């Protein structure tokens, strides 16, 4: 799952998977929360999310969107049907 992927890939002091009680990854039903005691880059979390989506071949359908300064959401790409416009 995504929470396990994050727990295995997040680096603390240069070592991946060794969270040392400094970073916690908690999964609710539809939400994954990452709480860190050390300085933690939101951009790094976005990078890992994109890596997970690519690995599971979901990158073409989902995108990572910042909804506020501390939150990311995964949203479907909005694909509009251009075939209807061509027929007119």
Order of alpha helices (4+ residues) and beta strands (2+ residues): alpha-beta-beta-beta-beta-alpha-beta-beta-alpha
